Amino acid sequence: MKILLTTHQFFPDFRSGTEVLTLEVAKELQRLGHDVHVFTGYPETRQLSDSERFDHYVYDGIPVERFRHSYQLMGNQKESFTAEYDNQFFAVYFRSYLKSLKPQIVHFFHLHRLSGSAIDVCAELDIPRVCTPTDFWLICPLNQLRLPDNSLCKGPGFSSINCLRHLDVYFDHPGRKSRLVKLPDWLLAAVIWLNNLPVMPRGFLPFMRAATSRVEFMVKRMNMLDRLFVPTRLMMELLAQNGLRPDKAVYCPFGLNLDYINRQIKTFHAPPLKVGYIGSLGEHKGVHLLVDAIRNLPQELLELKIYGKMDDFPEYVDSLKRKAADDPRVSFCGTFPNDRIGEIIADIDVLVVPSIWYENTPLVIYSAQAAGCPVIATNLGGMSEVITDEENGLLFEAGDIEGLASALKRLTEDRFLLERLSRKARMPKTISEYVEEILQEYNGLAK
């Protein structure tokens, strides 16, 4: 079977959870004899002409087509934000690409930087299309369902008011932010309604029209998919609340390549407790909470190793380094190839996942559990579906530095707790089992 996978970014430049999952699925499908291709986005920072937007390369034996995306007008676009979810410049190229490739199925692991127009093109060409939503991009343009004040969001809401407020802060266009964010909800809703009337000039408040039109557009595209492989119950619930037809969804937790991981029972006899963080170094990941928690505990109790790419969010990383100051217990270790994940986890006693948003079950939690490593995680859906408090890890409330510090301190005081949690670590499904599940759906859909 000829299969196309898509993602918002890919190896070798990017290697976070979605990219790892996409790569491992591609390699397993290849191992089973399928012809696999990847189409990826890329966050371009340079000024490029339209003719320079697409290129291709091969990574680990996988042909990769790449769209160098940026938030600027390209092709015949009139409004840059509309292209975030409906990029007709990309669609023209993607249509030609699919006609040449002739895949029997397209599997979207992410559509950010490519846009929902990819779904339209597949439907137009009558190509079966499935999706694994690895975050909340389908219903949230900023992926995280998190408002500017870090409170959690359940979706676009009435008239997309919360989306508009958040986008206005995020993009911070001169002269617009102060007007929009100060309007009361009822008045902002009225302005949105008036602006979206067909009789209104298309050039009047174009960003508002684009931002508030996204919901209807993306709900329609979600329901044009043949199947969604939804990895968490939380994701299932939130997508349904925001317009997904329930018959489209299949509950399908992620699978993991276990070749790199050896399971061992963790024990703790004397300080220091070896604490680890592995993941993106962005503010939404809550690493600042972990650094604060460590600094609130006596020096001799523990040490912290922080693994993550240092240049994705440089301002945040600088703030972490300032917060850690000269604390010798905190080490910034950079990133590592994915095939070293087992080695890295073997060198820590406990993994901490302190995210302040609804994580969609980070693969690193599965990796830690496969290795027998207990996890301390935020008590939010996604994470709390895999980690049960006092069973295979410990949970603390979002943003609660004292709660996190208390959980860490317990592990240093109770020398039997770490071992007890380690023995109950849950083995995730393998990547082979995961691919077998999605292949069953592929086979039922492929032409």
C-alpha positions as CSV (number, residue, x, y, z in Angstrom):
1,M,0.0,0.0,0.0
2,K,1.2,3.5,-0.8
3,I,0.8,5.7,2.3
4,L,1.4,9.4,2.9
5,L,1.9,10.7,6.4
6,T,1.9,14.4,7.2
7,T,3.2,16.4,10.2
8,H,3.8,20.0,11.0
9,Q,7.6,19.5,11.3
10,F,10.0,16.6,11.0
11,F,13.5,15.1,11.4
12,P,16.3,16.0,11.2
13,D,15.6,19.5,12.5
14,F,12.8,18.6,14.9
15,R,12.5,15.5,17.1
16,S,9.7,16.0,19.6
17,G,6.8,13.6,20.3
18,T,4.8,14.1,17.1
19,E,7.8,13.8,14.9
20,V,9.0,10.7,16.8
21,L,5.6,9.0,16.5
22,T,5.4,9.9,12.8
23,L,8.8,8.5,12.1
24,E,8.3,5.3,14.1
25,V,5.0,4.6,12.3
26,A,6.7,5.3,8.9
27,K,9.5,2.9,9.7
28,E,7.2,0.2,11.0
29,L,5.0,0.5,7.9
30,Q,8.1,0.3,5.7
31,R,9.2,-2.8,7.6
32,L,5.8,-4.4,6.8
33,G,6.5,-3.7,3.1
34,H,4.4,-0.6,2.5
35,D,5.6,2.4,0.4
36,V,5.7,5.3,2.8
37,H,6.2,9.0,2.2
38,V,6.1,12.0,4.5
39,F,4.9,15.6,3.8
40,T,6.0,18.1,6.4
41,G,5.8,21.7,7.2
42,Y,8.8,23.8,8.3
43,P,8.8,27.1,10.2
44,E,10.7,29.2,7.8
45,T,12.2,32.5,9.1
46,R,13.8,33.8,5.9
47,Q,12.1,35.8,3.2
48,L,11.4,33.3,0.3
49,S,9.8,33.7,-3.1
50,D,6.8,31.4,-3.8
51,S,9.0,29.2,-6.0
52,E,11.3,28.5,-3.1
53,R,8.6,27.3,-0.7
54,F,8.7,23.5,-1.5
55,D,11.7,21.1,-1.5
56,H,12.3,17.5,-0.8
57,Y,14.9,15.2,0.9
58,V,15.2,11.7,2.2
59,Y,15.5,10.9,5.9
60,D,16.3,7.4,7.1
61,G,15.1,5.9,3.9
62,I,11.8,7.9,3.9
63,P,11.1,10.4,1.1
64,V,10.1,13.7,2.6
65,E,8.3,16.6,0.8
66,R,8.6,19.9,2.7
67,F,6.6,23.2,2.7
68,R,8.6,26.1,4.1
69,H,5.8,27.9,5.8
70,S,5.8,31.4,7.2
71,Y,3.2,33.9,8.4
72,Q,3.3,36.1,5.4
73,L,1.3,36.4,2.2
74,M,2.1,34.0,-0.6
75,G,0.4,33.1,-3.8
76,N,-2.9,35.0,-4.1
77,Q,-3.6,35.2,-0.4
78,K,-5.3,38.3,0.9
79,E,-5.1,37.7,4.7
80,S,-2.3,35.9,6.4
81,F,-4.2,34.3,9.3
82,T,-6.8,32.6,7.1
83,A,-3.8,30.7,5.6
84,E,-3.2,29.2,9.1
85,Y,-6.2,26.9,8.6
86,D,-7.1,27.3,4.9
87,N,-3.9,27.8,2.9
88,Q,-4.8,27.8,-0.8
89,F,-1.3,28.3,-1.9
90,F,-0.3,25.1,-0.2
91,A,-3.4,23.4,-1.5
92,V,-2.5,24.0,-5.2
93,Y,0.9,22.3,-4.7
94,F,-0.5,19.5,-2.5
95,R,-3.1,18.7,-5.2
96,S,-0.4,18.3,-7.9
97,Y,1.7,16.3,-5.5
98,L,-1.1,13.8,-4.7
99,K,-2.0,13.4,-8.3
100,S,1.7,12.5,-9.0
101,L,2.2,10.3,-5.9
102,K,-1.2,8.5,-6.0
103,P,-1.3,7.4,-2.3
104,Q,-4.0,4.9,-1.3
105,I,-4.4,6.7,2.0
106,V,-3.3,9.9,3.7
107,H,-2.7,9.9,7.4
108,F,-2.4,13.3,9.0
109,F,-0.4,13.4,12.3
110,H,-0.5,17.1,12.2
111,L,-1.8,19.8,9.9
112,H,-0.3,22.9,11.4
113,R,1.7,24.8,8.8
114,L,0.0,22.8,6.1
115,S,-3.6,23.7,7.0
116,G,-7.0,22.1,6.8
117,S,-7.1,22.6,3.0
118,A,-5.2,19.3,2.8
119,I,-8.4,17.6,3.8
120,D,-10.3,19.3,1.0
121,V,-7.8,18.2,-1.5
122,C,-7.9,14.6,-0.4
123,A,-11.7,14.7,-0.5
124,E,-11.7,16.2,-4.0
125,L,-9.4,13.5,-5.2
126,D,-11.4,10.8,-3.4
127,I,-8.4,9.7,-1.3
128,P,-9.2,8.1,2.1
129,R,-7.9,10.3,4.9
130,V,-7.4,9.7,8.6
131,C,-5.9,11.7,11.4
132,T,-4.1,11.2,14.7
133,P,-4.5,14.5,16.7
134,T,-1.4,14.7,18.8
135,D,-2.5,18.1,20.2
136,F,-5.6,20.3,20.0
137,W,-4.8,22.2,16.7
138,L,-8.1,21.0,15.1
139,I,-10.0,23.1,17.6
140,C,-7.4,25.6,18.8
141,P,-5.1,27.6,16.5
142,L,-2.4,27.7,19.3
143,N,-2.7,24.0,19.9
144,Q,-2.9,24.0,23.7
145,L,-6.4,25.1,24.8
146,R,-4.7,27.5,27.1
147,L,-5.8,31.2,27.6
148,P,-3.3,34.1,28.0
149,D,-3.6,34.0,31.8
150,N,-2.7,30.2,31.7
151,S,-6.2,29.1,32.6
152,L,-7.4,26.1,30.7
153,C,-9.9,26.4,27.8
154,K,-12.6,24.0,26.7
155,G,-12.7,25.3,23.1
156,P,-13.6,28.3,21.0
157,G,-16.7,29.1,23.0
158,F,-19.5,31.5,22.1
159,S,-18.7,33.5,18.9
160,S,-15.0,32.4,19.3
161,I,-14.5,35.2,21.8
162,N,-11.8,33.4,23.8
163,C,-9.9,32.5,20.6
164,L,-10.0,36.1,19.4
165,R,-8.7,37.5,22.7
166,H,-5.9,34.9,22.9
167,L,-4.8,35.4,19.3
168,D,-4.9,39.2,19.7
169,V,-2.5,38.9,22.6
170,Y,-0.4,36.2,20.9
171,F,0.1,38.1,17.7
172,D,0.1,41.6,19.4
173,H,-0.6,43.6,16.3
174,P,0.0,47.3,17.0
175,G,-3.1,49.3,17.7
176,R,-5.5,46.3,17.8
177,K,-4.8,44.7,21.1
178,S,-6.0,47.6,23.3
179,R,-9.2,47.9,21.4
180,L,-10.2,44.2,21.4
181,V,-9.2,42.9,24.8
182,K,-11.0,45.8,26.6
183,L,-14.4,45.2,25.1
184,P,-16.9,43.3,27.3
185,D,-18.0,39.9,26.0
186,W,-21.5,41.0,24.9
187,L,-20.1,43.9,22.9
188,L,-17.3,41.9,21.3
189,A,-19.8,39.2,20.3
190,A,-21.9,41.9,18.7
191,V,-18.9,43.3,16.7
192,I,-18.0,39.7,15.6
193,W,-21.6,39.1,14.4
194,L,-21.7,42.3,12.5
195,N,-18.3,41.8,11.0
196,N,-19.3,38.4,9.7
197,L,-22.4,39.5,8.0
198,P,-22.2,39.0,4.2
199,V,-23.0,42.7,3.6
200,M,-19.9,43.9,5.4
201,P,-16.9,44.8,3.3
202,R,-14.4,42.0,3.2
203,G,-11.6,44.4,4.1
204,F,-13.2,45.5,7.4
205,L,-11.5,44.0,10.4
206,P,-10.0,41.1,8.3
207,F,-8.2,39.5,11.2
208,M,-11.4,39.3,13.3
209,R,-13.2,37.7,10.3
210,A,-10.4,35.2,9.7
211,A,-10.0,34.2,13.4
212,T,-13.7,33.8,14.1
213,S,-14.4,31.9,10.8
214,R,-11.8,29.2,11.8
215,V,-14.2,27.2,14.0
216,E,-16.8,26.5,11.4
217,F,-14.2,25.8,8.8
218,M,-12.3,23.3,11.0
219,V,-15.4,21.5,12.3
220,K,-16.5,20.8,8.7
221,R,-13.0,19.5,7.9
222,M,-12.8,17.3,11.0
223,N,-16.0,15.6,9.9
224,M,-14.7,15.2,6.3
225,L,-12.1,12.8,7.8
226,D,-12.8,9.1,7.5
227,R,-11.4,8.3,10.9
228,L,-9.6,10.0,13.8
229,F,-7.3,7.8,16.0
230,V,-7.8,9.7,19.3
231,P,-5.1,8.8,21.9
232,T,-6.9,10.0,25.1
233,R,-10.4,10.0,26.6
234,L,-9.9,13.7,27.3
235,M,-9.2,14.4,23.6
236,M,-12.3,12.3,22.6
237,E,-14.5,14.4,24.9
238,L,-13.1,17.8,23.9
239,L,-13.4,17.1,20.2
240,A,-16.9,15.8,20.6
241,Q,-17.9,18.9,22.6
242,N,-16.5,21.1,19.8
243,G,-18.3,19.5,16.9
244,L,-16.7,16.1,16.0
245,R,-19.2,13.4,15.1
246,P,-18.6,10.6,17.6
247,D,-18.8,7.9,14.9
248,K,-15.6,9.4,13.3
249,A,-13.4,8.7,16.4
250,V,-11.5,5.5,17.4
251,Y,-9.9,5.4,20.8
252,C,-6.2,4.5,20.0
253,P,-3.5,5.3,22.6
254,F,0.0,5.8,21.1
255,G,2.4,2.9,20.6
256,L,6.1,3.0,21.4
257,N,9.3,1.6,19.9
258,L,10.6,-0.5,22.9
259,D,13.9,-1.5,21.2
260,Y,15.8,1.3,23.0
261,I,14.4,0.6,26.5
262,N,15.3,-2.0,29.2
263,R,12.9,-2.3,32.1
264,Q,14.4,-2.1,35.6
265,I,13.0,-1.6,39.0
266,K,14.0,1.7,40.5
267,T,15.2,1.7,44.2
268,F,16.3,4.5,46.4
269,H,18.5,4.2,49.5
270,A,20.1,7.5,50.1
271,P,20.1,11.1,48.6
272,P,20.5,12.6,46.2
273,L,17.3,11.5,44.3
274,K,18.0,11.8,40.6
275,V,15.1,13.8,39.0
276,G,14.8,14.2,35.3
277,Y,12.8,16.3,32.8
278,I,12.7,15.3,29.1
279,G,10.9,17.4,26.6
280,S,10.4,20.7,24.9
281,L,11.7,23.7,26.8
282,G,8.6,26.0,26.3
283,E,6.7,27.8,29.0
284,H,3.6,25.6,28.6
285,K,5.7,22.6,29.7
286,G,6.0,24.1,33.2
287,V,9.8,23.4,33.7
288,H,10.0,26.7,35.7
289,L,7.7,25.0,38.3
290,L,10.1,22.1,38.6
291,V,13.1,24.4,39.0
292,D,11.3,26.4,41.8
293,A,10.3,23.1,43.5
294,I,13.9,21.9,43.5
295,R,15.1,25.2,44.9
296,N,12.5,25.0,47.7
297,L,14.1,21.7,49.0
298,P,17.3,21.1,50.9
299,Q,20.4,20.9,48.7
300,E,21.4,17.5,49.8
301,L,18.1,15.8,48.9
302,L,18.1,15.7,45.1
303,E,19.5,16.8,41.7
304,L,17.8,17.7,38.5
305,K,18.8,17.0,34.9
306,I,16.8,19.0,32.2
307,Y,16.9,17.5,28.7
308,G,15.5,19.6,25.8
309,K,16.4,21.6,22.8
310,M,17.9,24.9,24.0
311,D,17.2,27.1,21.0
312,D,13.5,26.6,20.3
313,F,12.4,29.0,23.0
314,P,15.6,30.9,23.9
315,E,14.0,33.6,26.1
316,Y,12.3,30.9,28.2
317,V,15.5,28.9,28.5
318,D,17.3,32.0,29.6
319,S,14.7,32.6,32.3
320,L,15.1,29.0,33.5
321,K,18.9,29.5,33.8
322,R,18.4,32.7,35.7
323,K,15.9,31.0,38.0
324,A,18.3,28.1,38.6
325,A,21.1,30.7,39.2
326,D,24.2,29.0,40.5
327,D,22.4,26.0,42.0
328,P,24.8,23.1,41.3
329,R,22.0,20.6,41.5
330,V,20.4,21.8,38.2
331,S,22.0,20.7,35.0
332,F,20.9,21.7,31.4
333,C,21.8,18.7,29.3
334,G,20.6,19.6,25.9
335,T,19.0,17.1,23.6
336,F,19.9,13.6,22.5
337,P,19.0,11.1,19.7
338,N,15.8,9.2,20.4
339,D,17.6,5.8,20.4
340,R,19.3,7.0,23.7
341,I,16.0,7.4,25.5
342,G,16.4,4.2,27.5
343,E,19.9,5.1,28.5
344,I,18.8,8.6,29.7
345,I,15.8,7.2,31.7
346,A,18.0,4.5,33.3
347,D,20.2,7.3,34.7
348,I,17.3,9.0,36.6
349,D,15.1,7.8,39.5
350,V,11.9,9.7,38.6
351,L,10.6,11.7,35.6
352,V,8.7,14.9,36.2
353,V,6.1,16.2,33.6
354,P,4.9,19.5,35.1
355,S,2.9,20.8,32.1
356,I,0.4,23.5,32.6
357,W,-1.8,22.5,29.7
358,Y,-3.8,19.4,28.7
359,E,-0.9,17.3,27.5
360,N,-2.1,14.6,25.0
361,T,0.0,11.9,26.8
362,P,3.6,12.8,26.0
363,L,5.5,9.8,24.6
364,V,8.1,10.4,27.3
365,I,5.6,9.2,29.9
366,Y,5.2,6.0,28.0
367,S,8.9,5.6,27.7
368,A,9.5,6.1,31.4
369,Q,6.8,3.6,32.3
370,A,8.2,1.1,29.9
371,A,11.5,1.5,31.6
372,G,10.0,1.1,35.1
373,C,10.5,4.7,36.0
374,P,7.9,6.4,38.1
375,V,6.4,9.7,36.9
376,I,5.4,12.8,38.8
377,A,2.9,14.6,36.6
378,T,0.3,17.4,36.6
379,N,-3.1,16.1,37.5
380,L,-4.7,16.9,34.1
381,G,-6.4,14.7,31.6
382,G,-4.0,13.1,29.1
383,M,-1.3,12.7,31.8
384,S,-3.6,11.4,34.5
385,E,-5.1,8.8,32.2
386,V,-1.7,7.1,32.2
387,I,-0.4,8.0,35.7
388,T,-2.5,7.0,38.7
389,D,-1.7,8.8,41.9
390,E,0.1,6.5,44.4
391,E,0.1,3.6,42.0
392,N,2.6,4.1,39.2
393,G,3.5,7.7,40.0
394,L,2.4,10.8,41.9
395,L,0.1,13.7,40.7
396,F,0.0,17.3,41.7
397,E,-2.3,20.1,40.8
398,A,-1.4,22.4,37.8
399,G,0.9,25.2,38.8
400,D,1.3,24.0,42.4
401,I,5.0,24.4,43.2
402,E,4.5,23.3,46.8
403,G,2.6,20.2,45.7
404,L,5.4,19.3,43.4
405,A,8.0,19.9,46.0
406,S,6.1,17.8,48.4
407,A,5.9,14.9,46.0
408,L,9.6,15.0,45.4
409,K,10.3,15.2,49.1
410,R,8.2,12.1,49.8
411,L,10.4,10.1,47.5
412,T,13.5,11.2,49.4
413,E,11.9,10.4,52.8
414,D,10.2,7.1,52.1
415,R,12.8,4.7,50.7
416,F,10.2,2.1,49.8
417,L,7.9,4.4,47.8
418,L,10.0,4.7,44.6
419,E,10.3,0.9,44.3
420,R,6.6,0.4,44.9
421,L,5.7,2.9,42.2
422,S,8.3,1.4,39.9
423,R,6.9,-2.1,40.2
424,K,3.5,-0.8,39.1
425,A,4.8,1.0,36.0
426,R,2.5,0.2,33.1
427,M,3.9,-1.3,29.9
428,P,2.6,0.7,26.9
429,K,1.6,-0.9,23.6
430,T,4.4,-1.4,21.1
431,I,4.7,0.5,17.9
432,S,4.0,-2.8,16.1
433,E,0.7,-3.2,18.0
434,Y,-0.2,0.5,17.3
435,V,0.5,0.1,13.5
436,E,-1.5,-3.1,13.4
437,E,-4.5,-1.2,14.8
438,I,-4.3,1.6,12.3
439,L,-3.6,-0.8,9.4
440,Q,-7.0,-2.5,10.2
441,E,-8.6,0.9,9.6
442,Y,-6.5,1.6,6.5
443,N,-7.5,-1.7,5.0
444,G,-11.1,-1.0,5.4
445,L,-10.8,2.5,3.8
446,A,-8.2,2.1,1.1
447,K,-9.4,2.1,-2.5
